[in-house]
Structure formats: C-alpha cells, structure tokens
Amino acid sequence: MFGAASMRTISRRLAAALPLRGWLLLGLLYVLAVGLALITNAQFGPDSRIYLAWTYWYLGHPQAEAAQLSYNYLWDNSGLRDCWSCWPDDYHEKFFTGQYAAVVGPRVLLPFLSAPFVALFGPMGMLVVPMVGYALAVIATVLLASRLWGQRWALLAGTVLLLPVYVSRWSVVAHTEGPAFALLAVPLLLLPLAKRVTRKHLIAYAALVGVGMLNRQFAIALPVAVGFAWLLVAVRDRKFRNVWLPFAFWGNLVGFGVLLAQMLITPMIFGGEELSLTAHFNQLSTTYFQTSGVAALPEVTWNIITSDLLRVRYDLVLMALLVTVTVAVVWRFRSELSALAAGAFLSVSAINIVEFWPASFRYHAPIVPLLVLATVALLADLWGPIRRRPSRSTETEPRPPANRLPTAPVAAAAATARPARRWTPDRRGLRWVGTLPLHAWLVIGVLLTLTFAELQDRTWHYGPSSLYHLAWSYRILGHSPAEATALTYDGLHNEQFFDSGCGGPCWEYGDYWIYQHATSADPNVVYPLLSAPFVSFLGPAGLLVVPVIALLVATAMLTVFAARRWGAAAATLTAVGFLLTDRIAVAGLAGTADMLAIALAIGCLFTLPLDGPRSRRALAAFGVLLVLALASRSTSIALVGAVGMAWLCASWSARTLRNRWWPYASVAGLAAMGIVLLGQVNRIVDARYLGRAREVISEGTGGVVGSIGDRISDMTSVDGTYIAADALLCAVLLVTVIAAPMRTFRDPLAALALGGGVVSVLLGLLVGVPSGARQFSTVYPLFLLTSVGVVASLVSRLRPRMPDSGPATEPSPTEPSPTEPASTEPPDAVEPAPEPGAAAPEETAPEPVPAVVAVASADSGLVDPFPTAGVALTDDDPRTALHLPARPGTGP
C-alpha cells in the first residue's frame, strides 16, 4: 500500500512538473544522448578496471580472482588500450591495497550498487547505475526548474542538460560520474529554492550528502556550494541566521566529516599510508614545471584550463552553456542559484588543480545541472512572462501555487507592502530591432562570435573541392588553365587537407585534370563567380569571404522567418540551434559552396506558398534562387524533392493536382532538368546529379541489392560516426524523422522536410561517397524549422509560471495600477474593433490574478523585498518561452 501511494505521489509530481508529451520528448533525447555516448566514446576507462574488480569482490570472488576477471574483460578494451600502467605485474594485489585501495576503497557506492547488475549482465552491468544516475539528474533538474519558473522552462532545462556531448558521454562510462549526477541534482530539490523547508528536508539532504561522499570525494562540491549560498544570503540580507544556515552547517559537517573519516580509516584497512595529495602534487609539478607548492599553482591551473578547452571546444552547445552561465553568475550576483553554481564550479576546479591532471571536463560534468539551472534562471528573467531585473533576482522565498488566494496574514502583509516595480529593458517596454528584441540580437551576435572563435582554429578551412573552386575563380579572372592550376597549387598545397590523402590523387592527372571534375560532384558556377573578386585581392583566403557572408545572411533570414511564424523567442531558439549545430556551422568557415547553398535554400522559403497563394513575383524569385542553388551544390536537388513532396501533400488534401504548389513544383522540375541538361554540354556546370548510379549495377558481387547494401553500410559507418559527434544535429534529425511524416498533411514545413530528406538519402546512395552532414546540409534549415515547429506546438500546451497570488482587490489587468506605471509589453494579438452598431461582446475575460504580493518566509522571517509584479496571466497565457509576442504593430 505504501509503495502504491508513493508511486501515485511521484506520478502526480511528475505530471505537475511536465505533461506526458514533454516527458516523452525528454525521454527521446535521453535515449539519443545515451546512444551517441555509446557510439562515440569508450564505456570503460582506466578507473573502470578497479571498480569492476571491487564489484566482483563484493559478489564473493577472492581478490586475486576478482582482479583476474577484470583483466580478462578489459585488457584489450579500447578505453584502456593506451594505458601502459593499467596492468602492473602485481595488479592482483595492488588493486586492493596501497594507493589504489586508498582512492577506490571509500567509493563503495558504485561497486555495491552495480554488483547485482554485473551478476545478471556481466561487466556491461557496470553501466546500469551510471545511466540511471544520469536519468535521475535530468528528472530532478526538470522538477526544480518547473517549481521555479514553470513547465516551459523545465522543458528547456532538461533539453539543455541532455545536449552537450561532453556531459552525456560521462554518464555512460563505468565510472562514478553517473551516480554523481544524481547525488548532486536530487538534493537540490530539498534546498530552500522557492520552497518551504522543514527538518525532514534537512535530514534527507544531509543523508544524501553522506551518500554522495561514498560515491566520490568530489561530492564535497555540493555542501561547499550550499555554503556559498548561505554566505551570499547572509551578506545580501545582513542576516547570519538565514534559511540556508542549517543546510550549510550540517551539509558541510557531514561532508567533511565523512571525508576526514575516509582519509583516516581507509589507510588503516587497506594500506596506502604513502598516499599524499600534497606530495603527489609537488612531485608532478616539479617534474613537469620545475616548481612546487604555491608557486606551481598558476602553471598547473593554466595547463588544466588550456588542455580542457582544447577538448571541450568540440562541443559548441557546452561552450555556449559555459559562456551563458558565466554571464548569469555575474549579472545575477544576488541569486542563490548563481552562488550555488559558482561555489560548485570553484570547488571542483580547486580539487582538479590539486589532482594536477587535466580531465576533459570529467570532474565538472556532474555539476552541470547547477550550471543549467543558473543559465535558465537568466533566460527566465529576460524572456519570462514576469521579467525581473537579473541583478536583483532571488530564489529563496517560497511562492504559493498559482490562482490560490493567500492566507489572511500574507494578504495583509501584501496589502501594506511597498509595491515592486516591474523591470523591462527599456522605459517603454522591450527595445525592438526589426522583429526581435535587442537582447535577442545580442544573444545571436555573441553566439556568432563564439562559433567563429571556436571553429576557426579547429577546422580545415579548405578541402579537396576548394581546389576546383579556386582554380575556376582564377579562370574567371582571366588566367589560363596552366596559370590557374599553378596558382591553385601554390595557394593550397600547404593546407592540412592536402597532406591527408589528397596530395597524390589531386594532381596525378596533369594540369588540365582539375577542370574535368575527376572527383567533384558539384557545379562550379556561382560560388567561383562570386569569389573571384575577393580572390583577386586576398588570394586563396578570398574563398572564405562568400561562406562567411552567407552564414551571416542565412542566420538573419532564418531568424526573421521563424519570428514571423512563431514569435521572437522561437526565432532566437532557431538561430541558436543553427549556429550551435557544429557540423553545419563549420561550412561557414570552409572554402566550399555549402553555406551559400544553405543561404539560397533559406531564401526560397520566403517565396513559397506556405500559408496561402503567392504572387508571380514570388514564383519568379523562387525560380532564380533555386537555379542559383542548383548551380552551387549538387545536394540542392533536395529542394526540388522538398517542393515536390509539398505539392503531392497539397494535392492529396485538396483532391486536385492544380493547387497553390503546382506552379512551384513545375518551376522546380524545369530548373532541375535544365541544369542537368546544361551540364551535359558544359563542364563547369556538370554536377553529375545522378552520381555513380551506373556503378550500382556493376560494382560488388551481390548484384544491385548487394551494391546498395554496401553503400548503405559505408554511409552508416562513416557518416553516422561523423554525425554522432554533434548531439544537436542528431536531435534535430531524430525529431524530424519522427514528426515530419506525422505532420506532413497539416504543416507544409514538415512536408518540405520529408521530401528534402528522402531525396538527400537517395542522392547519397547514388553518389556512393560518404560525405558526413554535407549530403543534407542544404535542406537542414527545413529540418530545424520543423523541429522548432514541433517544440512550439508542445510549448503552447505548457503552463507558464504564474505571478504570485495577492489581495482580491487588485485592479483589473487592463488598467494600470495606481502605484505603478502602465505596462507597455507588446500584446499577443490585437482584437478587431466592433463594427458600428454591433452589440458589445459578452465579457468573458478570466478572473484577474493579482499582480503584486509579498510572501513571508517562516524560516527566514523576511518578506520578499522584490515581489513578482506585472499584468495578470492565465494558465494558457502564451507570453513566455517560445511565444514571446512579435513586435507590436500600429493597431488601435
């Protein structure tokens, strides 16, 4: 009975935090994150051999046999292949005595919890506990975000936690990081974050801190972070005995007490008296930096920062998160979440420095839930229905449920409290620039800078196809074939790609081979023509000018398009998703026509009849843009398939072939036929759109089916591994694959995405050459917009965070408060004026929710000095998250 009641309580809380559709989406992303981690990362590392041996020991095997079983399974594992010191001659004994035991002996939680799973599934059972821990961390983060800001921000918090690859991959490793995720995130639910806490919460929190210390010593970061929060509130509110004091005191007492006991007792049981972190640090710092002690700290710290950044920079989502959380902590310096995030990060960094070695973000991964919450807090301040000044934000004071009237004492306190001012970025409301608020453009600009900064040093700016583009640019400038070939060789033979398998094949056929498209499947018309003026001034670097401009233009067009359909916040989300898709954004810094084709494809969206018939001018513009795209990249043929699919779906719905998509399908078909026919007589436009279709019949021993199977296998193994390193790209593809077929007949964007995806796959099979994300890069904006549409539809069903309840005598939301200036927030929609003589419509407005309240905290004895204020909102108010209203017009 108790178990059933507990399950019902948990189910209610989960449903209140997020509806089923939201949990399904997060579950899908969780499965994706775990799958990508399994594909891109080894599941066992050097530490895993110790944990596995101890697990076998807990299962009853003698120590020597347990160590041997660990060796039998892991000696040739990819994660330990380069570990020259993993298997010393006396590893049967060393795994359970001395330094190994002194470190691993206190970490009893992972081997103990993994024992039954290893007994059932073998060594792979070591992954069960880390995976479950990561899932619990996601759930706890969503629950806390929903409590603080509402369901929409809870969905965002869970999504951001699941996308960084360098976070998820540590959750699918036989290490202690997976349980550490849960043992940091779950205790956050017990802290006084918009919650009235009791002694039960304090006891449970202290118990979880103790359990965390039995998992890994880095768990001390949580009580230290809570200590930072207590100190912040004590200084901010000038109150030493605040609600955070019990949690800070008992948490640190338990945490450091367990840590001290482990340091004293473990050497007595397992040996390892020679283990000393200070001596270890001094020895290594002397060996590598010729200094020791405090003098070595700057060099060791800088080495860890630079080494970790070199690895983390391959995860654009994580880099964006780190930049945003830095801004959040600095700007929201009065916030408890900022103090928690800063305290956890600094404490983990300090321990990492003492450990000496860079860890590829391994030690910091378990505190990412705190970083995500601090980031979402800033976004909620700027984009939520009740925008707060970030520099005055706080999360301690509890808030009553929405639409519930407060008790009499609270109502009386609210009635006499000084009303708070609602903060907006501009005196007259949001400062709009075009279709977005100023701070949205600022976010996009910062991410553009981040993308350029991160990609410029870790990607190849030129590839084999750059040879053709540069050579034809020189030809367009008037050079002879021999001169253009020589200039191309001089400009590109020192580039990285040239020494990676291209040096021989690229030049073995003589000077004139470069113009015969021996390996190129792209037309060389538009991109070399546009690049020629820049090449004449900048040389080979001129090839990069057009892609960079195309990236800027594509981002702006995609943002404007999304803003017109879903509003400013969805537009910002679209731009952020586009810029953080590593495998697509990299095309903006490469000497290829990929980004130019993407920009032309986005331009076509503005001319399509997505919402109704269009003019002949739009049709003509579509034809011009499509021809330019077809003359730039062979993959642009997917646009023809996209328009064709939209026409077929419209024909099915309208039961007629002659619908508003018919002219566009005709123009697309004629453009494709024309460019292909032109390529048969002119080499410069020969894109070979049919790829190596004839070779499907002749190659291989299994006939046509065998040849196609071989190509699918090659594409899956090569392209799949390449794409799997970009979790955001994979998430967009997964959502599109699931949603596009289901939304095809009611969303033209979904039909476009479905058609473009099908043609991209077919073209990839015909060409037969794995090309990573390039095979569908031209239609990737369609995939992204379809995914944003799915998310926007889901978010419209989620409840925003309501203003706190207040006195029943609050003025009507349509009238300004006598103590506050009238809100000038742009309305969601302008109601049409009634016709003359028409009867006035019946008043059906919902009961207004009071806008100002001061909530007394029984624990702190304080009244919220910055109560939530603003216009009244209802449960389905769209003015938050993805439905921030578009720029107001000049209506009545």
NUDREN-392963 format. One record per residue (C-alpha): residue in one letter; x, y, z. Coordinates in pm, whole numbers, padded with zeros to 5 digits, always signed. Each point is the difference from the previous one (the first is absolute). Layout:
! residues N
aXYZ...
***
This chain:
! residues 892
m+00000+00000+00000f+00280+00235+00090g+00176-00071-00328a-00315+00065-00204a-00065+00326+00183s+00359+00109-00053m-00023-00078-00371r-00320+00202-00030t+00167+00293+00174i+00301-00020-00229s-00226-00023-00305r-00194+00308+00106r+00316+00199+00055l+00144-00104-00334a-00325+00089-00176a-00012+00336+00174a+00358+00076-00102l-00048-00096-00364p-00279-00165-00200l+00043-00336-00166r+00102+00145-00336g+00279+00195+00165w+00128-00307+00180l-00018-00200-00322l+00210+00260-00180l+00258+00003+00279g-00004-00380+00007l+00070-00003-00371l+00289+00240+00045y+00132-00207+00291v+00003-00315-00212l+00174+00197-00274a+00262+00137+00241v+00074-00346+00140g+00014-00150-00348l+00241+00266-00127a+00217-00049+00306l+00015-00373-00070i+00098+00068-00362t+00258+00272+00049n+00166-00092+00328a+00150-00303+00169q-00212-00130+00288f+00293-00105+00214g+00301+00203+00108p+00309-00060+00213d-00196+00046+00323s-00261-00251-00117r+00238-00291+00048i+00016+00075+00373y-00375+00048+00039l-00070-00320-00190a+00247-00197+00214w-00155+00132+00320t-00347-00084-00132y+00106-00360-00055w+00147+00002+00350y-00334+00117+00142l-00162-00289-00188g+00211-00245+00200h+00301-00063-00222p+00343-00005+00164q+00202+00315-00062a+00249-00163-00237e-00281-00163-00200a-00197+00326-00010a+00303+00184-00140q+00053-00275-00256l-00363+00016-00115s+00039+00375-00047y+00315-00059-00205n-00162-00268-00214y-00272+00239-00110l+00187+00330-00028w+00357-00077-00106d-00073+00080-00367n-00285+00247+00052s+00030+00314-00211g-00023+00222+00306l+00309-00160+00157r+00202-00077-00311d+00238+00293+00050c+00030-00043+00378w+00353-00132+00045s-00026-00007+00382c-00343-00163+00036w+00122-00355+00052p+00316-00016+00213d+00147-00340+00074d-00151-00006+00347y-00341+00142-00094h-00173-00293+00173e+00119+00144+00330k+00030+00371-00085f-00365+00035-00092f-00097-00056+00363t+00290+00151+00195g+00210+00314+00003q-00085+00305-00206y-00269-00169-00211a-00192-00110+00307a+00049+00335+00170v-00175+00170-00292v-00259-00259-00101g-00066-00153+00343p-00212+00294+00122r-00199-00003-00324v-00212-00295+00094l-00323+00121-00159l+00063-00078-00368p+00141-00353+00052f-00267-00079+00262l-00294+00116-00214s+00146-00156-00315a+00053-00344+00153p-00348-00141-00079f+00012+00132-00357v+00347-00144-00059a-00127-00331+00133l-00287+00013-00251f+00157+00160-00309g+00373-00046+00049p+00246+00294-00004m-00237+00209-00215g-00222+00016+00308m+00241+00264+00129l-00174+00248-00234v-00346-00038+00153v+00056+00212+00311p+00167+00289-00192m-00286+00006-00251v-00263+00001+00272g+00188+00272+00186y+00004+00219-00309a-00373-00054-00052l-00073+00094+00363a+00208+00315-00043v-00209+00103-00301i-00325-00066+00186a+00114+00194+00308t+00113+00293-00214v-00336+00009-00179l-00193-00018+00328l+00196+00288+00153a-00021+00214-00312s-00375-00056-00016r-00034+00105+00364l+00203+00315-00060w-00122+00120-00339g-00268-00229-00141q-00034-00287-00244r+00138+00179-00303w+00328+00079+00164a+00012-00349+00148l-00008-00143-00352l+00280+00234-00101a+00211-00095+00302g-00033-00371-00071t+00083+00049-00367v+00310+00208+00069l+00122-00259+00249l-00032-00280-00257l+00165+00164-00301p+00368+00058+00097v+00197-00304-00117y+00279+00049+00253v-00259-00029+00277s-00206-00294-00121r+00300-00214-00091w+00115-00004+00363s-00338-00145+00097v+00060-00314-00205v+00340-00091+00141a+00073-00250+00277h+00113+00283+00226t-00154+00182+00293e-00110+00302-00207g-00343-00148-00078p-00110-00041+00364a+00166+00334+00077f-00247+00169-00239a-00294-00125+00206l+00163+00061+00337l+00049+00365-00088a-00331+00067-00176v-00241-00187+00229p+00109+00182+00321l-00073+00330-00174l-00370-00083+00031l+00035+00011+00379l+00162+00343+00017p-00197+00321+00071l-00037+00089-00367a-00355+00138-00030k-00095-00258+00263r-00086-00002+00368v+00240-00240+00163t-00041-00203+00316r+00221-00212+00218k-00080-00302-00216h+00147+00173-00303l+00315+00083+00197i+00044-00359+00120a-00054-00141-00348y+00245+00250-00147a+00272-00085+00254a-00055-00371-00065l+00039+00049-00376v+00319+00198+00055g+00139-00292+00197v-00101-00247-00270g+00162+00224-00260m+00328-00008+00190l-00010-00379-00021n-00017+00031-00378r+00292+00238-00065q+00187+00263+00197f-00093+00270-00251a-00350-00012+00153i+00126+00250+00256a-00076+00260-00267l-00370-00006+00091p+00029+00097+00371v+00265+00255-00093a-00237+00149-00257v-00277+00017+00261g+00249+00176+00226f+00047+00259-00274a-00377+00048-00018w-00024+00049+00377l+00283+00254-00008l-00164+00190-00286v-00334+00024+00181a+00174+00095+00326v+00181+00290-00170r-00290+00097-00225d-00267+00001+00269r+00235+00079+00291k-00134-00301+00184f+00241-00267+00121r-00274-00240+00111n-00186-00037-00326v-00183-00297-00149w+00319-00129-00165l+00201-00023+00322p-00121-00347+00114f+00065-00148-00344a+00343+00161-00023f+00100-00105+00353w-00124-00359+00003g+00087-00068-00363n+00360+00109+00043l+00023-00173+00337v-00111-00329-00152g+00198+00045-00320f+00332+00095+00156g-00058-00244+00286v-00038-00292-00241l+00298+00125-00201l+00218+00017+00311a-00112-00345+00112q+00082-00142-00341m+00348+00153+00009l+00068-00147+00345i-00172-00339-00013t+00067-00113-00358p+00381-00017+00036m-00043-00201+00318i-00215-00259-00178f+00160-00019-00343g+00339+00160+00049g+00106+00292-00215e+00154+00216+00270e+00242+00127-00263l-00287+00170-00185s+00022+00377+00042l-00168+00245-00235t+00245+00273+00092a+00304-00219-00060h-00156-00130-00321f-00062+00356-00124n+00350+00118+00087q+00159-00299-00167l-00189+00046-00326s+00032+00379-00009t+00376-00029+00053t+00026-00257-00278y-00200+00195-00257f+00039+00367+00102q+00313+00001+00218t-00193+00167+00283s-00197-00124+00299g-00241+00119+00265v-00186+00326-00042a+00243+00119-00269a-00118-00282-00229l-00370+00084+00024p-00012+00256-00285e+00172-00230-00249v-00201-00305+00102t-00325+00197-00016w+00078+00143-00341n+00097-00343-00132i-00330-00149+00117i-00206+00286-00147t+00168-00006-00340s+00001-00381-00023d-00367-00031+00093l-00104+00281-00233l+00176-00168-00291r-00231-00297+00052v-00318+00171+00113r+00006+00241-00293y-00115-00287-00223d-00337+00024+00177l-00153+00332-00104v-00308-00052+00219l+00217-00044+00309m+00211+00302-00093a-00312+00212-00038l-00124-00129+00336l+00327+00094+00171v-00005+00349-00149t-00364+00055+00095v+00037-00127+00354t+00297+00233+00047v-00218+00292-00102a-00281-00129+00222v+00219-00033+00310v+00146+00348-00046w-00326+00176-00089r-00217-00187+00251f+00252+00044+00280r-00274+00020+00267s-00149-00334-00103e+00035-00314+00207l+00024-00209-00317s+00293+00211-00113a+00172-00056+00334l-00063-00375-00022a+00138-00019-00354a+00304+00211+00080g+00074-00190+00321a-00026-00339-00168f+00212+00102-00295l+00274+00157+00211s+00019-00292+00244v+00018-00259-00278s+00262+00208-00178a+00207+00022+00319i-00008-00378+00045n+00086-00046-00366i+00306+00221+00044v+00114-00201+00300e-00047-00317-00208f+00236+00168-00251w-00119-00169-00319p-00244+00147-00258a-00317-00208-00011s-00191+00103-00317f-00284+00148+00210r-00043-00332+00179y+00012+00146+00350h-00233+00287-00090a-00260-00209-00184p-00205-00096+00311i-00054+00368+00094v-00147+00086-00342p-00360-00020+00136l+00086+00299+00219l+00153+00183-00295v-00312-00070-00206l-00231+00130+00274a+00204+00318+00039t-00014+00053-00376v-00375-00061-00025a-00050+00243+00289l+00155+00278-00207l-00207-00092-00305a-00317-00002+00212d+00084+00345+00130l+00038+00136-00353w-00266-00201-00185g-00254-00110+00257p-00349+00137+00045i+00118+00190+00308r+00333+00151-00097r+00220+00081+00297r+00310+00207+00018p+00270-00273-00002s+00223+00191+00241r-00275-00016+00266s-00122-00357-00044t-00046-00243+00286e-00139-00352+00032t-00024-00056+00375e-00348+00131+00075p-00273-00262-00051r-00288+00079-00232p-00355-00123+00045p-00162-00194-00284a-00149+00201-00281n-00362+00119+00033r-00010-00084+00370l-00090+00287+00231p+00246+00050+00284t-00087-00031+00362a-00120+00306+00188p+00336+00088+00162v+00179-00023-00334a-00271+00203-00172a+00022+00266+00270a+00378+00014-00036a-00035+00031-00376a-00255+00279+00032t+00237+00211+00210a+00318-00092-00185r+00163+00247-00229p-00092-00097-00356a+00289-00117-00215r+00076+00141-00338r-00007-00223-00297w+00329+00016-00185t+00024+00010-00378p+00314+00056-00205d-00132+00331-00131r-00212+00270+00157r-00278-00056-00254g+00030-00381+00005l+00227-00226-00201r+00232+00179-00238w-00077-00160-00335v+00239-00014-00292g-00188-00133-00300t-00193-00310+00104l+00198-00079+00317p+00076+00173+00329l+00345+00146+00036h+00118-00263+00246a-00099-00275-00245w+00223+00149-00267l+00271+00031+00264v-00025-00373+00075i+00024-00085-00370g+00296+00233-00044v+00186-00155+00293l-00062-00350-00134l+00121+00105-00344t+00320+00124+00158l+00031-00319+00204t-00056-00218-00306f+00263+00184-00202a+00247-00003+00288e-00039-00370+00067l-00006-00122-00358q+00277+00209-00152d+00283-00187+00175r-00137-00354+00001t-00137-00048-00351w+00148-00023-00344h-00086+00317-00187y+00068-00170-00332g-00079-00343-00135p+00045-00192-00325s-00295+00180-00160s+00171+00332+00076l+00252-00090-00271y-00268+00017-00267h-00160+00316+00135l+00332+00183+00024a+00116-00118-00343w-00322+00116-00166s+00018+00331+00187y+00341+00057-00157r-00140-00100-00340i-00283+00250+00041l+00263+00264+00081g+00159-00065-00341h+00283-00241+00077s+00077-00286-00234p-00063-00357+00117a+00370-00057+00068e+00036+00328+00189a-00316-00060+00202t+00117-00351+00090a+00341+00125+00110l-00154+00278+00211t-00237-00251+00158y+00283-00235+00086d+00210+00281+00146g-00292+00118+00211l-00130-00330+00136h+00276-00263-00003n+00111+00102+00351e-00349-00038+00148q-00083-00286+00237f-00238-00182-00232f+00267-00023-00268d+00223-00214+00220s-00284-00229+00107g-00038-00223-00303c-00069+00270-00257g+00354+00086-00111g+00035-00292-00240p-00349-00050-00144c-00063+00373-00032w+00285+00059-00248e+00089-00327-00166y-00189+00065-00325g+00176+00316-00114d-00085+00369-00011y-00326-00028-00195w-00149-00278+00215i-00121+00250+00257y-00257+00131-00246q-00142-00339-00090h-00173-00074+00332a+00189-00324+00065t-00132-00022+00356s-00228+00302+00036a-00377-00041+00000d-00073+00374+00023p-00055+00262-00265n+00259+00279+00008v-00201+00295-00126v-00143+00229+00267y+00248-00036+00284p+00318+00060-00209l-00170+00288-00177l-00087+00170+00329s+00340-00080+00150a+00208+00123-00295p+00014+00368+00111f+00107-00098+00350v+00256-00248-00131s+00155+00272-00215f+00064+00211+00313l+00055-00263+00271g+00126-00303-00187p-00124-00342+00123a-00142+00166+00314g-00254+00168-00227l-00181-00334-00021l-00108+00045+00362v-00172+00334-00047v-00316-00127-00172p-00060-00285+00254v+00038+00238+00294i-00239+00254-00154a-00239-00285-00085l+00008-00117+00363l-00093+00348+00122v-00277+00037-00257a-00132-00352+00062t-00017+00060+00374a-00183+00329-00044m-00250-00142-00251l-00067-00308+00209t-00061+00218+00304v-00240+00231-00182f-00188-00293-00153a-00047-00171+00337a-00100+00330+00165r-00281+00049-00250r-00138-00347+00065w+00047-00053+00374g+00124+00318+00163a+00323+00146+00128a+00102-00269+00247a-00048-00280-00253a+00203+00202-00248t+00280+00032+00251l-00017-00373+00069t+00020-00070-00375a+00305+00222-00044v+00168-00153+00304g-00067-00351-00129f+00138+00088-00341l+00319+00156+00134l+00067-00276+00252t-00043-00283-00251d+00369-00065-00031r-00004-00211-00316i-00205+00261-00184a+00159+00318+00135v+00343-00129-00099a-00102+00053-00363g-00002+00374+00067l+00376-00002+00047a+00095-00232-00287g+00090+00077-00358t-00298-00186-00142a-00343+00090-00133d-00190-00172+00284m-00096+00310+00196l-00087+00190-00317a-00243-00276-00096i-00147+00005+00352a-00057+00375-00020l-00167-00034-00341a-00223-00278+00135i-00110+00219+00290g-00070+00281-00246c-00232-00234-00189l-00213-00040+00314f-00107+00365-00022t-00145-00058-00346l-00191-00325+00061p-00380-00012+00050l+00020-00132+00355d-00305+00187+00125g-00187+00074-00321p+00039+00090-00368r+00290+00226-00096s+00055+00248-00281r+00177-00064-00328r+00287+00212+00126a+00053-00246+00286l-00010-00289-00247a+00262+00169-00219a+00221+00068+00303f-00031-00365+00099g+00111-00110-00346v+00305+00227+00005l+00107-00108+00348l-00049-00368-00080v+00208+00022-00318l+00278+00173+00191a-00012-00272+00266l+00005-00278-00261a+00299+00166-00164s+00182+00012+00334r-00041-00345+00164s-00126-00328-00135t-00180-00065+00329s-00231+00291-00086i-00197-00250-00206a-00160-00088+00335l-00185+00332-00020v-00176-00128-00311g-00106-00310+00189a-00117+00215+00292v-00225+00212-00220g-00123-00310-00180m-00101-00163+00330a-00181+00319+00109w-00191-00002-00330l-00096-00367+00036c-00125+00052+00356a-00198+00307-00103s-00146-00195-00292w-00109-00279+00231s-00162+00244+00242a-00169+00210-00270r-00082-00299-00223t+00141+00184-00302l+00339+00023-00163r-00038+00367-00084n+00044+00163+00339r+00213+00287+00124w+00313-00221-00005w-00046-00105-00363p+00190+00297-00156y+00289-00044+00242a+00029-00373-00068s+00000+00070-00372v+00269+00267+00026a+00210-00225+00225g-00023-00291-00243l+00088+00217-00300a+00293+00158+00185a+00140-00341+00094m-00036-00134-00354g+00156+00312-00146i+00306+00000+00224v+00058-00373-00058l-00029+00038-00378l+00231+00301+00004g+00254-00204+00190q+00015-00251-00284v+00148+00260-00236n+00190+00227+00241r+00252-00140+00243i-00019+00287+00242v-00362-00077+00081d+00026-00379-00013a-00119-00101+00347r-00059-00368-00086y-00325+00001+00195l-00049-00368-00069g+00325-00068+00181r+00150-00343-00066a-00335-00161-00071r+00138-00223-00274e+00255-00146+00238v-00281-00132+00221i-00059-00264-00267s+00362-00091-00069e+00181+00028+00334g+00007-00270+00267t-00087-00368-00016g-00349+00015+00140g-00171+00169-00293v-00205+00317+00034v-00125-00088+00347g+00350-00083+00117s+00140+00323-00142i-00267+00208+00167g+00057-00188+00326d+00373+00071-00019r-00066+00369-00055i-00246+00014+00290s+00257-00170+00220d+00270+00248-00101m-00227+00298+00054t-00114-00129+00339s+00347-00077+00130v+00176+00310-00131d-00273+00263-00004g-00164-00134+00315t+00320+00021+00202y+00067+00351-00126i-00352+00126+00069a-00022-00174+00339a+00253+00248+00142d-00259+00279-00035a-00286-00069+00240l-00202+00305-00106l+00009-00106-00364c-00103-00352+00095a-00283+00133+00218v-00136+00210-00288l+00023-00295-00237l-00173-00231+00247v-00287+00240+00066t-00038+00059-00373v-00001-00369-00087i-00276-00062+00256a-00205+00318-00041a+00020+00075-00372p-00202-00302-00119m-00262+00063+00271r-00038+00372-00084t+00036-00018-00377f-00363+00075-00089r-00049+00285+00248d+00339+00171-00003p+00160+00094-00334l+00339+00030+00170a-00023-00364+00107a-00084-00101-00357l+00299+00197-00128a+00228-00162+00258l-00127-00349-00086g+00050+00046-00373g+00342+00159+00043g+00113-00277+00235v-00112-00279-00232v+00177+00151-00302s+00315+00064+00205v+00016-00367+00100l-00058-00116-00357l+00264+00237-00134g+00246-00124+00260l-00062-00359-00109l+00043+00088-00368v+00323+00191+00056g+00129-00276+00226v+00261+00219+00167p-00049+00068+00374s-00006+00374+00060g-00114+00043+00359a-00261+00269+00047r+00071+00157-00340q-00245-00235-00171f-00298+00173+00165s+00151+00334+00105t-00200+00196-00258v-00333-00113+00145y+00113+00001+00363p-00185+00332+00061l-00320-00186-00090f+00079-00265+00261l+00077+00265+00260l-00317+00199-00067t-00211-00316+00015s+00151-00085+00339v-00060+00354+00126g-00360-00028-00117v-00042-00320+00200v+00149+00161+00308a-00212+00314-00044s-00314-00214-00022l+00100-00185+00314v+00092+00313+00191s-00336+00160-00078r-00158-00273+00215l+00230+00056+00296r-00081+00226+00291p+00218+00302+00067r+00098+00106+00349m-00282+00210+00143p+00039+00319+00199d-00038-00060+00371s-00350+00037+00138g-00093+00318+00179p-00292+00193+00143a-00334-00042-00167t-00031+00376-00042e+00268+00022-00267p-00089+00229-00292s-00107-00143-00331p+00286-00120-00217t-00111+00231-00277e+00053+00306+00217p+00329+00122+00142s+00051-00024+00371p-00020+00336+00175t+00344-00065+00150e+00165-00134-00315p+00041+00125-00353a-00210-00172-00261s+00165-00299-00165t+00098+00053-00359e+00079-00360-00080p-00100-00078-00358p-00335-00178-00012d-00035-00348-00142a-00274+00102-00237v-00211+00303-00064e-00372-00060+00015p-00186+00149-00297a-00221+00293+00073p-00375-00077-00006e-00196+00119-00294p-00222+00305+00048g-00330-00094+00148a+00110-00345+00100a-00081-00122+00345a+00284-00001+00246p+00138-00349+00053e-00067-00167+00326e+00277+00044+00251t+00177-00338+00030a+00336+00107+00135p+00142-00233+00263e+00004+00107+00356p+00302+00223+00045v+00292-00140+00192p+00143+00252+00241a+00336+00130-00112v+00180+00102+00317v+00058-00198+00315a+00263-00021+00267v+00042-00350+00137a+00120-00039+00354s+00248-00277+00066a-00051-00178+00326d+00357-00118-00005s+00173+00324-00067g-00248+00240+00153l+00037+00220-00305v-00246+00141-00246d+00093-00027-00367p+00151+00341-00077f-00048-00054-00372p-00344-00155-00042t-00105-00113-00342a-00192+00270-00177g-00167+00052-00334v-00319-00052-00188a-00219-00295+00081l+00054-00319-00192t-00210-00308-00046d+00109-00363-00021d+00008+00009-00378d+00160+00340-00035p+00241-00026-00292r+00229+00285+00099t+00297-00205+00103a+00258-00237-00137l-00062-00064-00370h-00298+00234-00016l+00144+00337+00086p-00217+00226-00215a+00125+00137-00325r+00073+00368-00035p-00320+00197+00056g-00160+00169-00293t-00179+00330-00016g-00345-00137+00061p-00260+00172+00215
***
